[in-house]
Amino acid sequence: MKLLGKQSVSTIISYLFLALFIFFFLHFIYQSFGFGIGYYNWTTSHHIFSETFYVNDEIDYASYEKGKYLFFRFKYPYSNQQMMTGFFTLNRFVFHTFQSIFFCLFFFYGYKTFEDLSQQELFNETIIKHLKTFSVINLLYAPLYFLIWIFIFRSGIESGMFMTSFAFLFLGIILHFITVFFKRGFQLQSENDLTI
């Protein structure tokens, strides 16, 4: 099986990225809905979907002084499977929203890039645009992730934070080089087409 072009490995990978994008997008929508319902229930003392979107000042897995912290637990629909849990704070909401938006964009532009690699003509303006956006997303994620941990959570520097930031920064740099390569290939192809 060939790597590039129609009915190739890049086509299969593009479908994988599309499936992951759809999953993370639905996860983001459901998570945002959960934070909204949880906040509404807590501030108004209502109990809408309270078994699925639990928000309270006590939780069964931790023993803290009642009323000192606010906890949340979201479950997947129609199941008892826990989706996410933690302290119910604005910081946590910002972090989960940031992560979800990043992964939605990551998988969407991964899909668009591999979809472009499945085309007959590889060097075109569309793939350059998608690669450039994909590299910028990865280059921006690294410092933003680092800043969120430092300033929003006010926590110390951890090795996992450095590894995650470095991995996406490195991926962004590699994607930038690939973008420049495709841009140069497109220029050479355009010059060649003009010569012919």
C-alpha positions in Angstrom: 0.0 0.0 0.0 1.4 3.4 -0.9 1.9 6.2 1.6 0.6 9.2 -0.3 -2.2 9.8 -2.8 -5.7 8.3 -3.1 -6.4 5.0 -1.3 -3.2 5.2 0.7 -2.0 5.1 4.3 -2.5 8.8 4.5 -6.2 8.3 3.7 -6.5 5.8 6.5 -4.7 8.1 9.0 -6.9 11.1 7.9 -10.0 9.0 8.8 -8.5 8.1 12.1 -7.8 11.8 12.8 -11.4 12.6 11.8 -12.8 10.0 14.2 -10.6 11.4 17.0 -11.7 14.9 16.2 -15.4 14.0 16.3 -14.9 12.1 19.6 -13.0 15.1 21.2 -15.4 17.6 19.9 -18.4 15.7 21.3 -16.4 15.3 24.6 -15.8 19.0 24.7 -19.5 19.8 24.1 -20.6 17.3 26.7 -18.0 18.6 29.2 -19.1 22.2 28.7 -22.7 21.1 29.1 -21.7 19.4 32.3 -19.9 22.4 33.7 -22.9 24.6 32.8 -25.4 22.2 34.4 -23.2 21.7 37.4 -22.8 25.4 38.0 -26.6 26.0 37.5 -27.4 23.2 40.0 -25.0 24.4 42.6 -26.0 28.1 42.4 -29.8 27.5 42.3 -30.1 24.3 44.4 -31.8 22.5 41.5 -31.1 18.8 40.7 -31.1 18.6 36.9 -29.2 15.5 35.8 -27.6 15.5 39.3 -26.6 11.8 39.0 -24.7 12.4 35.8 -23.3 15.9 36.7 -22.6 15.8 40.4 -21.4 19.0 42.1 -21.2 19.2 45.9 -19.0 20.2 48.8 -18.3 16.5 49.6 -17.3 13.5 47.5 -16.9 9.8 48.4 -13.3 9.4 47.2 -11.8 12.1 49.4 -12.1 13.2 53.0 -12.0 17.0 53.3 -13.7 19.2 55.7 -17.3 19.7 54.5 -17.8 23.0 52.9 -14.1 23.8 52.4 -14.0 22.7 48.8 -16.4 22.1 45.9 -16.1 18.9 43.9 -17.5 17.7 40.6 -17.9 14.3 39.0 -19.2 13.9 35.4 -20.3 10.5 34.1 -20.7 9.4 30.5 -24.4 9.4 29.4 -26.5 6.4 30.2 -23.6 4.7 32.2 -22.0 4.7 35.5 -18.6 5.3 33.9 -16.8 8.4 35.3 -15.7 10.9 32.6 -13.9 13.4 34.8 -13.7 14.5 38.4 -11.9 17.1 40.5 -12.3 20.4 42.3 -15.1 22.5 40.8 -13.3 25.8 40.3 -12.9 28.4 37.5 -9.3 27.3 37.1 -10.3 23.7 36.5 -12.9 24.9 34.0 -10.4 27.0 32.1 -7.8 24.2 32.0 -10.3 21.6 30.8 -11.7 24.0 28.2 -8.2 24.9 27.0 -7.2 21.2 26.7 -10.4 20.3 24.9 -10.1 23.1 22.4 -6.5 22.3 21.7 -7.1 18.6 21.1 -10.1 19.4 18.9 -7.9 21.7 16.8 -5.0 19.3 16.8 -7.1 16.4 15.5 -9.0 18.6 13.0 -5.8 20.0 11.4 -4.2 16.6 11.6 -7.2 15.3 9.6 -7.0 18.2 7.1 -3.3 17.7 6.6 -3.5 14.0 6.0 -6.5 14.5 3.8 -4.4 16.9 1.7 -1.7 14.2 1.6 -4.3 11.9 0.0 -4.7 14.2 -3.0 -3.2 13.5 -6.3 -1.2 16.8 -6.3 0.8 17.0 -3.1 2.3 20.5 -3.4 -0.6 22.9 -3.3 -1.6 26.0 -1.3 -4.2 24.2 0.7 -1.7 21.8 2.4 0.7 24.7 3.1 -2.1 26.6 4.8 -3.2 23.5 6.9 0.4 22.6 7.8 1.1 26.2 8.8 -2.0 26.3 11.1 -1.1 22.9 12.5 2.4 24.0 13.4 1.2 27.3 14.9 -1.3 25.4 17.1 1.5 23.2 18.4 3.9 26.0 18.9 1.3 28.0 20.8 0.2 25.1 23.0 3.5 24.6 24.7 3.9 28.1 26.3 0.2 28.4 27.0 0.1 25.0 28.7 3.1 26.0 30.8 1.6 29.4 31.7 -1.7 27.9 32.7 0.0 25.6 35.1 2.2 28.4 36.6 -0.3 31.3 36.7 -3.8 29.8 36.9 -3.0 26.8 39.2 -0.1 28.6 40.9 1.7 25.3 41.2 5.4 24.6 41.1 7.2 23.4 38.0 6.9 19.7 37.4 8.8 17.4 35.0 5.5 16.2 33.3 4.8 19.8 32.5 8.2 20.3 30.8 7.9 17.0 28.9 4.4 17.8 27.6 5.4 21.4 26.6 8.7 20.2 25.0 6.9 17.4 23.0 4.4 19.8 21.5 7.0 22.6 20.9 9.2 20.1 19.2 6.3 18.8 17.1 5.5 22.4 16.1 9.1 23.0 15.1 9.1 19.9 12.9 5.8 20.8 11.4 7.2 24.3 10.6 10.1 22.7 8.7 7.7 20.5 6.8 5.6 23.5 5.9 8.7 25.3 4.5 9.6 22.1 2.6 6.1 22.0 1.1 6.2 25.7 0.3 9.5 25.3 -1.5 8.1 22.3 -3.4 5.0 24.3 -4.4 7.3 27.1 -5.7 9.4 24.7 -7.7 6.3 22.9 -9.1 4.8 26.3 -10.1 8.0 27.4 -11.8 8.2 24.0 -13.6 4.5 24.4 -14.8 5.3 27.9 -16.2 8.4 26.5 -18.0 6.4 23.8 -19.7 
